[in-house]
Amino acid sequence: MSNVSFCPNCGNKIQLNSKFCSICGNKIESKNKTNFNESNKNNIKRNKVLNTRKHAKRKPLFVTSAIIVLVGGFIWYFAAQPSKEAKIIDSQPKVVSNVSYPSTSYQLTYSLALAKNGKIIIPLEEVKQRKFMRFDYISNNEMIPILAYLTEDGKVVTAISMCEPCNSITFHIKGSNLICNSCGTTWNLNNLNAVSGSCGKYPPDPIPSNVVGNEIQIDKSLVDNWTRRI
């Protein structure tokens, strides 16, 4: 390969790696430098194209991941919320310090509920003594069973005494569990969350009540207007 080149300005012969023409003084651009610059520009363009493609691939993945996290957050939030039954029980009045039930079957006792001045009246002392009772209330010639029991932390719970899927109106307690006498479905008696059994979605439907003096009072309209959930 020749070591001689020509000045692009005057045509004089120059050495291949000369930086200036010895005749006209013109600055000689190196072909290698020019090729390097062009190669470098091409590499920059290539990297930009590749990076653009990478970002284009990452964007759908990022959106999918964000959606999964968002949906998971909503599921966790709603799962962590207390049930309707637990919210009602949490707001119920505390009438004793604490209660314990035997690990063997503890059966409820029966009585009648009376109504006056728009309230259904249940005797507080009787519930405190027996802890687990059913009161039959007559509304429009129809008997409505009302469950009244004490939670382990001493709150009084009043509910419609019915396991609606199997139509049972009787229950018993074992330890911390309320159990249907008919189907055996089991709920935690402190919040009525399902423990086991096919009727777990339908515990005895809790109804808010207040303690006034020696009476547990339930708004009569809540019971009169109660309808089955299934």
C-alpha positions, 0 to 999 in steps of 0.5 A: 500500500502506498505511503503517498497521498495528495493534498485535496487543496493543491494536489501536492504529494504528501505523506499519508499521515501528514497533518498539513500540506508542505506547499499550501499549508492545508490541514489534512483530515485523517481518513482513519479519524474520519472513518472513526467519527463516522463509525462512532456516529453510526454506533450512537444511532444504533444504540439509540434505536436499540434503547428505544426498542428496549424501552418499548418492550419494558413499557407493557411489562411495567404497565402489567406489573403496576396493574397486578400490584394495584389489583393485589392492593385492592384485594388485600384492603377489602380482605382486611376489612371487618365483616358486617357482623364483626362491625356490629358486634364491635359496637355492642355494649360491654356488660361484664368483664369476661366470659368463658364457655366449656369445651363441651356443648353449652346449650342455650335456654329459652324465654319470651321477649316483650315489646313496649314503646317501639322496643323489644325488651330482653332482661339483662340480668337473665342474659348475664346469668345464663350467657346464651339464650333464645327469646321468641318474639311474636310479630304479625302472628309470626314467631321470630327467634332472637339470639342473645349471648355474651362474647368472651370479652363480655359484650352482649350480642343480639341476632336473629337466631337462624341458620338460614340455608338449613332453617335451623333456629337452635345453636350451641357453644363449644369454647369460642365457637357458635355451632348450628345444631342442624348442619354443624356449621361453626362460627367464631362467637366473638365476631361471627366469622365462619370457621367451617361448614357449608352455611358459613356465609350466613351466621345468625344475623346480628341486630344492634341493641342498647343497654338501658338500666336492666334492659337490653333494648332492640329497635322493634322496627329492625326485627319487624322489617328483617328479611331472610338473606337467601 
